[in-house]
Amino acid sequence: MVSNQKLFSVGNFDFRLQHLLVIGILALSVSISIIIRSTPATYGFELFEFDPFFNFRATEYILDNGTDAYFNWIDEKSWHPFGRNVSETSQVTLHLTAASLYQVFNFGLSVYDFTILLPIVFGSLTALVVFAFVRVLAGTTAGLFAALIFSVSVPIFTRGLLGWFKSEPLGLFFAFIAIYLFVSGIKFNKGKISFIKLITAGFFLSLGLSSWGGILFFVLPIVLFYFSLPLFKNKDNFIMWAAPSFSASLILFSLLFERTSTFIIGYAGIAILLPTIFIIISGVIMKFSSERTKIRNCVIVLVSFIASGIGILSSGIIGLPSFRYLNAVNPFLTSQDSLTDSVAEHMTTNLTLSFTFLSVFLIFAVIGIWFLFSKKTINLKTDMRIFAIFTSILAIYVSSAFIRLELFASVGIIILGSIGLTILTQKIFQQDKQILTKFIFPIVIIILFLIPITLPENNTWLTWADFTPSILNGGSSFANYSTDDWLDATLWLKQNTPEDAIIASWWDYGYWITTLSERTTLADNATLIDWQIKKIAYALITTPENSWHMLKSHYSEDVSQYIGEENIRLWGKIKDPTTDLTFNESCKQIFKKEAQELGVLEQSCHPIPQGMDADYLLIYLAGERFYSENSNVPFYTLEGGGDESKKTWYTAISNHDVSKMLEDDNISPTPFYMENSTLGMLTPFSIFKYVDPSSGRAFDVYQNGLIPVYVNDIKFQDPDNDPYYLVYASPSFYSQQQGPMTAVFIYKINHDYNP
């Protein structure tokens, strides 16, 4: 550090100039985190994205009804008519933590406002925990570099912005506390203190798992670390009790939560249990083996344990994780499910995006990995060096699966980059005669830090925080556009529909409708029942008459003739006696309700062929409004991230012929789609012309490269003769202002319609 000059003493502790520098840099890191994450406040003080609205609702439920009621809560407003077992399918720790903190630190804020601020608090405080973790690995200087890199890391702060009351901020906070305690407990053999640290580490990692399933990542480097420990850290039998202490703590505390218990009883439990047993057996083998054979014997045991693990997973005794977890472990897996592929955050990472997110810190990381593998130029303890290598390389590897996991690439870069910068700094300042180099070096490092934050103009790292809260732009592609359309639409539903009304919409909007309108939905962002979502997609793409039968019919009525037997077999887990296909024939309860309580007919094997019992159908459209010369009639383009942009996925998910619904560009709708699909008919616009964007020429028939231009045209508005009729359109639909246009449309399902 710069100086070891003593400033003052507090008891036996001497406060020195270096401590002041540490506090200053940490305060800077926290301040930067707060400032960047607060950027969306310029557009409005709202929750961000979709999941935070359910998390807010769940937190409010705990405060209103207590924890006992929460753990027995079957949410009747979700996934009608099945409901949702909340504690079994949610980030329980997030809800409990928020509710507990609110009772102490609310300072007069509403629950809604408190949950908006909470992600910034945890996200910024995590910089301090990252400092502590990396400090144990590689020293104080590395910890300070790590805190600074963390504060400006794009994949991390974009998933912890103001209002991002989701799983990542709290999950990472707990996970880094756990990893800090784990590494500290393993590094320093201090008996009871190490034991307490390891037990506490297991507790915090279980909290992290309950907050965000992605925290399972941190189990992977621990597993590899376990397998390597007996080969280099076997003195005094320390690891023979240290590793089992952490493992037992993680397993036992994870069993306290319904969601994490499924991980621990299954593949995650096996993953942590096998290497723990290996450590114990290896300790015994080394104790009774000669110096010459003990490493060889441990390697033999290691191979047998790895083979046993592969055998257990292959046998089917332990269920495999869901596809997204398998995809994270094996990024080369590709999904054949259109529903999975349609989720934006499941998009595969590409090199351009990765470099944009990581930028110059990749240089520091390369230096760090080089130093970690170099024996002559680094004095880190072997166990810390190995843990750093395992964690960082696995983090970068896992991040290649899909965009959401780029967050873990940042974790790897933080570790490697901070170590690289630290050792490089030490090497330079150890030179006695390189005065100019010592002066230039920190300037270069500061410039490298500032480049991605300030350049290029309009595409800096800071622009990744400059987003409108999703409820204000509808989750459209207009990142800086803001309206009250969704707030107005959900308020209209709350004030103008019966309390028991059932709202059909695409699952993206489920949490908004349930939370803000207090109305029941068929599907939401939990995406718990795939076939329910596929039925909604089918209802949007099939003919209005078919969809009317599906949506309006009671959930005890058979509507299979309007869905088609092929789709029922394709979406469901039903045994088909006419083919060789084997399905899971099951009439088991969904969640904790019996079949009769669900309204499922006893003679029916699955509720897929039954009605959906909806009262209203909501769609959301986004595009742009413009005017031609010498005309007051508005024209529109529709491709802004609403339902009109999802029609490709709706078509594929619902097993329709894509070529029949979409033109060759896979975006523009065909006349058949506009005139025969439910979504096409509910879209209150019709194609006026097809325009060449380069020349401005208009055509009556679609040709490759042309863009459809629309005019207003409400097709369904007759309550006497139409299967659906428009009862609400949000204010932006009626606006005449040129530019982005997003609008919510609510149609009443006409139960009196006579087809």
Residue pairs with C-beta under 8 A, 6 or more apart in sequence:
1 17
1 18
1 21
1 22
1 140
1 141
2 17
2 18
2 21
3 16
3 17
3 18
4 16
4 17
4 18
5 16
5 17
6 14
6 15
6 16
7 15
7 16
7 17
7 19
7 20
8 14
8 15
9 15
18 140
22 140
22 144
25 144
25 147
25 148
26 127
26 128
26 131
26 144
26 147
28 148
28 151
29 127
29 128
29 131
29 144
29 147
29 148
29 150
29 151
30 124
30 125
30 127
30 128
30 151
32 148
32 151
32 152
33 120
33 123
33 124
33 126
33 127
33 150
33 151
33 157
34 120
34 124
36 151
36 152
36 157
36 462
36 465
37 119
37 120
37 123
37 124
37 157
37 160
37 161
37 162
37 465
38 120
38 162
39 161
39 162
39 462
39 465
39 466
39 467
40 48
40 161
40 162
40 163
40 465
40 466
40 467
40 468
40 469
41 162
42 466
43 467
43 468
43 469
43 472
43 480
43 482
44 468
44 469
44 472
44 482
45 113
45 116
45 162
45 163
46 116
46 163
46 469
46 471
46 472
47 53
47 56
47 112
47 115
47 116
47 163
47 165
47 469
47 471
48 161
48 162
48 163
48 164
48 165
48 467
48 469
48 470
49 163
49 164
49 166
49 470
49 475
50 470
50 475
50 508
50 509
50 510
50 511
50 512
50 525
51 165
51 166
51 167
51 511
51 525
52 115
52 163
52 164
52 165
52 166
53 471
53 511
53 512
53 514
53 515
53 516
54 90
54 511
54 514
54 515
54 524
54 525
54 526
55 90
55 91
55 94
55 95
55 98
55 115
55 165
55 166
56 111
56 112
56 115
56 165
56 515
57 511
57 514
57 515
58 70
58 86
58 90
58 95
59 95
59 98
59 99
59 102
59 111
59 115
60 111
61 69
61 70
61 73
61 86
62 69
62 70
62 95
62 96
62 99
63 99
63 102
63 103
63 111
65 73
67 96
67 99
70 86
70 87
70 95
70 96
71 87
72 87
73 85
73 86
73 87
74 83
74 84
74 85
74 86
74 591
74 592
74 593
75 83
75 84
75 85
75 86
76 83
76 520
77 514
77 518
77 519
77 520
77 521
78 84
78 510
78 514
78 520
78 521
78 524
78 526
79 521
79 522
79 523
79 524
79 526
79 528
79 529
79 532
80 502
80 520
80 521
80 522
80 555
80 612
80 613
81 555
81 598
81 599
81 613
82 529
82 590
82 591
82 593
82 598
82 607
83 591
83 593
84 526
84 528
84 591
85 591
85 592
87 257
87 258
87 259
88 258
88 259
88 591
88 592
89 259
89 526
89 528
89 591
90 259
90 526
91 167
91 170
91 171
91 210
91 211
91 212
91 259
92 210
92 257
92 258
92 259
93 170
93 174
93 207
93 208
93 210
93 211
93 257
94 165
94 166
94 167
94 170
94 171
94 210
94 211
94 212
97 170
97 211
98 114
98 115
98 118
98 165
101 114
101 118
102 111
102 114
106 114
109 117
115 165
116 162
116 163
116 165
117 162
118 165
118 169
118 170
119 160
119 161
119 162
119 163
119 164
119 165
119 166
119 169
120 160
120 161
120 162
122 160
122 169
122 170
122 172
122 173
123 156
123 157
123 160
123 169
123 172
123 173
124 151
125 173
126 150
126 169
126 172
126 173
126 176
127 147
127 150
127 151
128 147
129 173
129 176
129 177
129 180
130 143
130 146
130 147
130 150
130 176
130 414
131 143
131 144
131 146
131 147
132 143
132 180
133 143
133 146
133 176
133 179
133 180
133 183
134 142
134 143
134 145
134 146
134 147
134 414
134 415
134 418
134 419
135 142
135 143
136 180
136 183
136 184
136 187
136 384
137 183
137 380
137 384
137 387
137 388
137 415
137 419
138 380
138 384
138 388
138 418
138 419
138 422
139 422
141 422
141 425
141 426
142 418
142 419
142 421
142 422
143 418
144 418
145 417
145 418
145 421
145 422
146 414
146 415
146 417
146 418
148 449
149 361
149 364
149 413
149 414
149 417
149 418
150 156
150 410
150 414
151 157
152 449
152 452
152 453
152 461
153 357
153 361
153 410
153 413
153 414
154 356
154 357
154 410
154 461
154 464
155 357
155 406
155 407
155 409
155 410
156 172
156 407
156 410
157 464
157 465
158 464
158 465
159 166
159 168
159 169
159 404
159 407
160 168
160 169
160 172
161 465
161 467
162 469
163 469
166 212
167 211
167 212
167 213
167 214
168 212
168 214
168 407
170 211
170 212
171 208
171 209
171 211
171 212
171 214
171 215
172 208
172 212
172 215
172 407
173 208
174 204
174 205
174 207
174 208
174 211
174 215
175 204
175 205
175 208
175 215
175 218
177 201
177 204
178 201
178 202
178 203
178 204
178 205
178 207
178 208
178 218
179 201
179 205
179 218
179 391
180 201
181 197
181 198
181 200
181 201
181 204
182 197
182 198
182 201
182 205
182 222
182 246
183 384
183 387
184 197
185 193
185 194
185 195
185 197
185 198
185 201
185 242
185 246
186 194
186 198
186 229
186 233
186 239
186 242
186 383
186 387
187 381
187 383
187 384
188 194
189 235
189 236
189 238
189 242
194 238
194 242
195 241
195 242
195 245
198 242
198 245
198 246
198 249
199 245
199 246
199 249
200 249
201 246
201 249
201 250
202 245
202 246
202 247
202 248
202 249
202 250
202 251
202 252
202 253
203 249
203 253
205 215
205 218
205 219
205 250
206 249
206 250
206 253
206 254
206 256
206 257
206 260
207 253
208 215
208 218
209 215
209 216
209 254
209 257
209 260
209 263
210 254
210 257
210 259
210 260
213 259
213 263
213 325
214 404
214 405
214 407
214 408
216 263
216 268
216 325
217 328
217 394
217 395
217 398
217 408
218 391
219 268
219 271
219 272
220 271
220 329
220 394
220 398
221 387
221 390
221 391
221 394
222 246
222 272
223 271
223 272
223 275
224 390
224 394
225 383
225 386
225 387
225 390
226 243
226 272
226 275
226 276
226 278
226 279
227 275
227 278
227 302
227 305
227 306
228 386
228 390
229 239
229 243
229 279
229 383
230 239
230 278
230 279
230 282
230 283
230 286
230 298
231 295
231 298
232 382
232 383
232 386
233 239
233 382
233 383
234 282
234 283
234 286
237 283
237 287
239 279
239 283
240 279
240 280
240 283
243 275
243 276
243 279
244 276
244 279
244 280
247 272
247 273
247 276
250 264
250 272
251 264
251 269
251 272
251 273
254 260
254 261
254 263
254 264
254 268
255 261
255 264
255 265
263 269
264 272
266 318
266 319
266 321
267 313
267 318
267 319
267 320
267 321
270 309
270 312
270 313
270 318
271 309
274 305
274 308
274 309
275 305
277 305
278 301
278 302
278 305
281 301
282 298
282 301
282 302
285 294
285 297
285 298
285 301
286 294
286 297
286 298
289 297
312 318
313 320
320 326
323 333
323 335
323 337
323 340
324 340
324 346
324 402
326 333
327 333
327 335
327 401
327 402
328 398
328 401
328 402
328 405
329 398
331 348
331 397
331 398
331 400
331 401
335 341
335 346
338 649
338 652
338 653
339 527
339 530
339 533
339 534
339 537
339 649
339 653
340 346
341 649
342 646
342 649
342 652
342 653
343 527
344 403
345 402
345 403
345 404
346 402
346 403
346 404
347 402
347 403
348 401
348 402
348 403
349 399
349 400
349 401
349 402
349 403
349 405
349 406
353 403
353 406
354 399
354 400
354 406
354 409
355 362
357 406
357 409
357 410
358 365
358 409
358 410
358 413
359 451
359 452
359 461
360 448
360 449
360 451
360 452
361 413
361 417
362 413
363 448
364 413
364 416
364 417
364 418
364 420
364 421
365 392
365 412
365 413
365 416
365 417
365 420
366 416
366 420
367 417
367 420
367 421
367 423
367 424
368 392
368 415
368 416
368 417
368 418
368 419
368 420
368 421
368 423
369 389
369 392
369 393
369 416
369 420
370 420
371 377
371 378
371 419
371 420
371 423
371 424
372 378
372 380
372 385
372 388
372 389
372 416
372 419
373 389
377 423
377 427
378 385
378 423
380 388
380 419
388 415
388 416
388 419
391 411
391 412
391 415
392 411
392 412
392 413
392 415
392 416
393 412
394 412
395 408
395 409
395 411
395 412
395 415
396 408
396 409
396 412
396 413
398 405
398 408
399 405
399 406
399 407
399 408
399 409
399 412
421 445
425 441
428 434
428 437
428 438
428 441
429 438
431 437
431 438
452 460
452 461
453 460
453 461
453 462
454 460
454 462
466 479
466 480
467 479
467 480
468 478
468 479
468 480
468 481
468 482
471 486
471 487
471 512
472 482
472 483
472 484
472 486
472 487
473 479
473 480
473 481
473 482
473 483
473 742
474 483
474 485
474 486
474 620
474 622
474 641
474 642
474 742
474 744
475 508
475 641
476 622
476 640
476 641
476 642
476 740
476 742
477 622
477 640
477 641
477 645
478 622
478 640
478 641
478 740
478 742
481 740
481 742
483 730
483 731
483 732
483 742
484 731
485 730
485 731
485 732
485 742
485 743
485 744
486 512
486 516
486 730
486 744
487 516
488 730
488 731
488 744
489 618
489 728
489 730
489 744
489 746
490 512
490 513
490 516
490 517
491 516
491 517
492 728
492 746
493 501
493 503
493 513
493 517
493 519
493 616
493 728
493 746
494 516
494 517
494 518
494 519
496 727
496 728
497 503
497 517
497 519
497 615
497 616
498 615
499 518
499 519
500 520
501 519
501 520
501 615
501 616
502 519
502 520
502 521
502 522
502 612
502 613
502 614
502 615
502 616
503 513
503 517
503 519
503 520
503 521
503 522
503 614
503 615
503 616
503 617
503 618
504 521
504 522
504 536
504 539
504 551
504 612
504 614
504 616
504 617
504 618
504 749
505 513
505 521
505 522
505 523
505 536
505 617
505 618
505 619
505 620
506 523
506 536
506 537
506 540
506 619
506 620
506 643
506 646
506 650
507 523
507 524
507 525
507 527
507 533
507 536
508 525
509 618
509 620
510 521
510 522
510 523
510 524
510 525
510 526
511 524
511 525
513 519
513 521
513 524
513 618
514 520
514 521
514 524
522 532
522 536
522 612
522 614
523 529
523 532
523 533
523 536
527 533
529 590
530 571
531 571
531 572
531 608
533 653
534 567
534 571
534 653
534 654
534 655
535 550
535 563
535 571
535 608
535 612
536 612
537 649
537 650
537 651
537 653
537 654
538 547
538 550
538 563
538 567
538 653
538 654
538 655
538 656
539 546
539 547
539 550
539 551
539 612
539 678
540 547
540 619
540 643
540 647
540 650
540 654
540 677
540 678
540 679
541 647
541 650
541 651
541 654
541 656
541 661
541 677
541 678
541 679
542 550
542 562
542 654
542 656
542 677
542 678
543 676
543 677
543 678
544 678
544 681
544 716
544 723
544 724
545 723
545 755
546 562
546 563
546 678
547 562
547 678
547 723
548 723
548 724
548 749
548 750
548 753
548 755
549 559
549 562
549 611
549 755
550 559
550 562
550 563
550 611
550 612
551 611
551 612
551 614
551 617
551 749
552 611
552 613
552 614
552 749
552 750
552 751
553 559
553 610
553 611
553 612
553 613
554 599
554 611
554 613
555 598
555 599
555 600
555 607
555 610
555 611
555 612
555 613
556 599
556 600
556 601
556 610
556 611
557 610
557 611
558 601
558 604
558 609
558 610
559 609
559 610
559 611
560 568
560 609
563 608
563 609
566 655
567 654
567 655
568 574
568 608
568 609
569 576
569 581
569 583
570 655
571 608
572 583
572 606
572 608
573 583
573 584
573 585
573 586
573 606
574 583
574 585
574 605
574 606
574 608
575 582
575 583
575 584
575 585
575 605
576 583
585 605
586 605
586 606
587 595
587 600
587 602
587 604
587 605
587 606
589 595
589 598
590 598
595 602
596 602
598 607
599 607
600 606
600 607
600 610
601 610
604 610
614 749
615 748
615 749
616 727
616 746
616 747
616 748
616 749
617 682
617 724
617 746
617 747
617 749
618 744
618 745
618 746
618 747
619 642
619 643
619 679
619 682
619 683
619 744
619 745
619 747
620 642
620 643
620 742
620 743
620 744
620 745
621 638
621 640
621 642
621 643
621 644
621 683
621 685
621 742
621 743
621 745
622 638
622 639
622 640
622 641
622 642
622 644
622 645
622 740
622 741
622 742
622 743
623 636
623 637
623 638
623 639
623 640
623 642
623 644
623 710
623 740
623 741
623 742
624 636
624 637
624 640
624 739
624 740
624 741
625 634
625 635
625 636
625 735
625 736
625 737
625 738
625 739
625 740
625 741
626 634
626 635
626 636
626 637
626 738
627 633
627 634
627 635
627 738
628 635
633 711
634 711
634 712
634 736
634 738
635 688
635 709
635 710
635 711
636 685
636 709
636 710
636 711
636 712
636 741
637 707
637 708
637 709
637 710
638 644
638 683
638 685
638 708
638 710
639 645
639 667
640 740
640 741
640 742
642 742
643 650
643 679
644 683
645 667
647 661
647 662
647 669
647 673
647 679
648 658
648 662
648 666
648 667
650 679
651 657
651 658
651 661
651 662
652 658
658 666
660 670
660 672
660 673
661 669
661 670
661 672
661 673
661 677
662 668
662 669
662 670
662 673
663 669
663 670
663 702
663 704
664 704
665 704
665 705
668 690
668 702
668 706
668 707
668 708
669 680
669 687
669 708
670 702
671 687
673 679
673 680
674 680
674 681
674 683
674 686
674 687
675 681
681 715
681 716
682 715
682 716
682 724
682 745
682 747
684 712
684 713
684 714
684 715
684 726
684 729
684 733
684 745
685 710
685 711
685 712
685 713
686 710
686 711
686 713
687 708
687 709
687 710
688 709
688 710
688 711
689 698
689 699
689 700
689 708
689 709
690 698
690 699
690 700
690 701
690 702
690 703
690 706
690 707
690 708
690 709
691 697
691 698
691 699
691 706
691 707
691 708
691 709
692 698
692 699
692 705
692 706
692 707
693 707
698 709
699 706
702 708
714 726
716 722
716 723
716 724
716 725
716 726
716 747
717 725
717 726
718 725
719 725
719 748
719 750
721 753
722 750
722 753
723 749
723 750
723 753
723 755
724 747
724 748
724 749
724 750
725 747
725 748
725 750
726 745
726 746
726 747
727 746
727 747
727 748
728 744
728 745
728 746
729 743
729 744
729 745
729 746
730 742
730 743
730 744
730 745
732 741
732 742
732 743
733 741
733 743
733 745
735 741
